[in-house]
């Protein structure tokens, strides 16, 4: 994938001749069409480049050329062509479903698209134009389609189909509320070298972790109480670790070994005149997707039919990487000046990006309980909250949509794939052949 970025960055001015040559024939201005809509050739090129990017992550041997390998039992080249064609057909299908369901984009959605597209186009303009993708085609393929896809998805599963009670039930049964902070078992010396702490220092940290766990599990204390205690334990006067520090005799070990070893096996998730089809057309900026792929110059179309990526993530939490101190509360910040940086999340655990050890520890905890584990060169304090206490996260539209994605995203993707397989479109094979694999390979220097 780095090769793509380097190739794009190294494009010569002479490559613009490749794009302007397409304008000599009106036959090359479009790629796919149905009875109502027609896609520019730039949209197809965009989807083909995205398919190449996806292929890079799917082939078995990253040291070999993608074009020398197979994906799903067919050559990578054929897979890319099939993927690009499929995504173009999906775009036409989604437009058709928008019409059939009397759906339109709101002014707010259009404004969001325009803002996002303008931002990314400022950086990607030259690269896309060299490929033959105008701004209009870029906006349509990378932004507008995604917004329309989401619109159709949420319309299909509105509250008459999936009730709020079902949303809340799914949330309670599948989401996990967890928090954690860590203490490193290393230090940096005056020369900037990382050094392991002494065994005595590590033992003191372990005893602190046991104390924090005991506060939750045996004394009925809260996470905020633990944060305050941590702050008290790490003031300059009692800064830890120090070999001569005396850990409170009241600190006793809370045996969490049965919970510490519960690690699961889950792994940690065209305004341009150069556009081949552009003939002074203007852009209808109506999409809101702003996740541009860093592997090429565009958004990852391989995930366009997955509502978990097209809309919002399965993470309903708005408290990521936050300190246990309440932000903006200066009194509390002064009260707990040395509080740990606590990461909090409310999500479907198996879909989180946490490592196996942390996932396993969280999975092995009961709601309202804590444990600690050693991962690498750090000790982690882990607390599993009561997910029902976070039910307010799914009361607004954004929260509902997040859970709806987790519930119905795969089902909807399969539904769209089935419709696409039977959707009739007309293909401009002449243009597809002209701006296919050989074209993007030559422009990107992948030959």
JOQUIMO-V867927 format. One record per residue. SS is DSSP state (a for helix, b for strand, c for the rest). Layout:
BEGIN
SS
SS
END
This chain:
BEGIN
c
a
a
a
a
a
a
a
a
c
c
c
a
a
a
a
a
a
a
a
a
a
a
a
c
a
a
a
c
b
b
b
b
c
c
c
c
b
b
b
a
a
a
a
a
a
a
a
a
a
a
a
a
a
a
a
a
a
c
c
c
c
c
c
c
a
a
a
c
b
b
c
c
b
b
a
a
a
a
a
a
a
a
a
a
a
a
a
a
a
a
a
a
a
a
a
a
a
a
a
c
c
c
c
c
c
a
a
a
a
a
a
a
a
a
a
a
a
a
a
a
a
a
a
a
a
a
a
a
a
a
c
c
c
a
a
a
a
a
a
a
a
a
a
a
a
a
a
a
a
a
a
a
a
a
a
c
c
c
c
c
c
c
a
a
a
a
a
a
a
a
a
a
a
c
b
b
b
b
b
b
b
b
b
c
b
b
b
c
c
c
c
c
b
b
b
c
c
a
a
a
a
a
a
a
a
a
a
a
a
a
a
a
a
a
a
a
c
c
c
c
c
a
a
a
a
a
a
a
a
a
a
a
c
c
a
a
a
c
c
c
c
c
c
c
c
c
c
c
c
c
c
c
c
c
c
a
a
a
a
c
c
c
c
c
c
c
c
c
c
c
c
c
c
c
c
c
c
c
c
c
c
c
c
c
c
c
c
c
c
c
b
c
c
c
c
c
c
b
c
a
a
a
c
c
c
a
a
a
a
c
c
c
c
c
c
c
c
c
c
c
c
c
c
c
c
c
c
c
a
a
a
a
a
a
c
c
c
c
c
c
c
b
b
b
b
b
c
a
a
a
c
c
c
c
a
a
a
a
a
a
a
a
c
c
c
c
c
b
b
b
b
b
b
b
c
c
b
b
b
b
b
b
b
c
c
a
a
a
a
a
a
a
a
c
c
a
a
a
a
a
a
a
a
a
a
a
a
a
a
a
a
a
a
a
a
a
a
a
a
a
c
c
c
c
b
b
c
a
a
a
a
a
a
c
c
a
a
a
a
a
a
a
a
c
c
c
END
